[in-house]
Amino acid sequence: MAKELDFLTKRSEDYSKWYNELVVKADLAEQSDVRGCMVIKPYGYAIWEKMQRTLDDMFKETGVQNAYFPLLIPKSFLSKEAEHVEGFAKECAVVTHYRLKTNETHDGVVVDPDARLEEELIIRPTSETIIWNTFKNWIQSYRDLPLLVNQWCNVMRWEMRTRLFLRTSEFLWQEGHTAHATREEAEQRAQQMLKVYAKFAEEYMAVPVVQGVKSETERFAGALDTYTIEAMMQDGKALQSGTSHFLGQNFGKAFEVQFLNKENKPEYAWATSWGVSTRLMGALIMTHSDDNGLVLPPALAPVQVVIIPIGGKPEQMAAVDAAVAPVIDELKKMGISVKYDNADNKRPGFKFADYELKGVPVRLVLGARDLENGTVEVMRRDTLEKETRPFAGIAEYVKNLLDEIQQNIFLKAKTFRDAHIYECENYEEFKERVKDGGFFLCHWDGTAETEARIKEETQATIRCVPFGFEQTPGVDMVTGKPSKARVLIARSY
């Protein structure tokens, strides 16, 4: 949009600065006065709400029900599962007192030293412990299983280096927790929810993902297996966009969640947990957006169509208003969100730039002359192409155009992703090429030592053992030892 958007740094100049500016200037979020925390603004929250509604419906289709569990977790709960507490200990915020009092000068407050808690409480970094302590009361028999619950909430993980949506101390997410009678059923559920996440990412976010299983080092703390979807951003870095964990009986044993099986014998319940967070907002922005601002897939855009009338005499504007009204009604009946911006306190050029910045998929512009000619100008945000169309039948045309834009955005991202997946068998070559980004399919000897060396020397990590790629025999590019698997390696956020 030329002059109106000169303030936005170009991706090619500084990708990180471009992202940070775009989040703020598109009115998605801003830093708060609480260190490491963000304020999600109404426009950003509207996108998150659409994500939330869609995912919630998808979860419920698989039998999941929503519940809510406490924000505060007794410290002793985190001590019951050794790997779990070790994984989260450094990120926990701790509540030690329950009361304040006025200070001696009566101009502020201090912590009341007499109000110390008998047991400290942890602000939830994740809820496996509090939920499995609760499941103990809900599960007695195999007839109580499977137990499938999800909660939408906030969590706190103390972060030293933060970036809006991608990594903040407090963030919004959903966490699903399920209990099962058999190992097979739990493993199947963990993999099923990974597929739900992949479907949502590709069909709604228009973000292509690679599905796979994490290495032992990269697993969720306390899991036997962690499944992941990995997305590629436009700078070639990976973003973990959703995880699903098979927890085995670890939490069942830690919290003594036993049930009587069909043979009337006691057995520990099998567990899964799975979650996505507001990090998906970062994925959405960095996968699709351009130097003019956001590019939103129609499926998640708060406003899918904006209609802007071009100024004229009052009677001409009234005629445009009258002509547009039935089109707006028709679009709404189709389930399309539409905004008619006839505010007279902003120039059309400003409106064009603003809606372009905010990624509205389709813009219709109509003036008195267009009305006389029976035409309307249509601009699609994904390609910035404009065309003049007959005004008659425009609603049906827009409906089809939105579907086309959704598919085009996905195919563009997939083409980019596929063009930046490389096979590499030479470690020196890998160390040079990984600096420029991309996903690298490499043979790995399966050892944590090799994994740690790659991370230390290249800042790249094993993202997963990917599904859908042929596992051919080979040798580790670092050690020359026989390969245990071909893995996906990339630098990441």
Protein Blocks (a to p, Z undefined) as FASTA:
>chain_A
ZZmlmmpccfklommlmmmmmmmmnomaccdfbehiacddfklmmmmmmmmmmmmmmmmm
nopacddddfbdcfklmmmpmklmmmmmmmpccdfbfcdcddfkopaccddfklccfbdc
dddfbfklmmmmmmmmmpmbfklpccddddddddddddfbdcehklcfbdcddddddddf
bfklmmmmmmmmmmmmmmmmmmmnopacddddddfklpcehiabdcddddddfkopacdf
bdcddekjmlmmmnopacddfkopacddddddddddfklmmmmmmmmmcfkbccddfklg
mblbdcddddddfklmmmmmmmmmmmmmmmmmnopacdddfbfkbcfklmmmmmmmnopa
bacdddfklmmnopacdddfklopacdddfehklmmmmmmmmmmmmmmmmmmmmmmmmmc
ccdfbfklmmmmmmngpadddddehiaklmmmmmmmnopacfbdcehiacdddddfklop
acfbdcdddddZZ
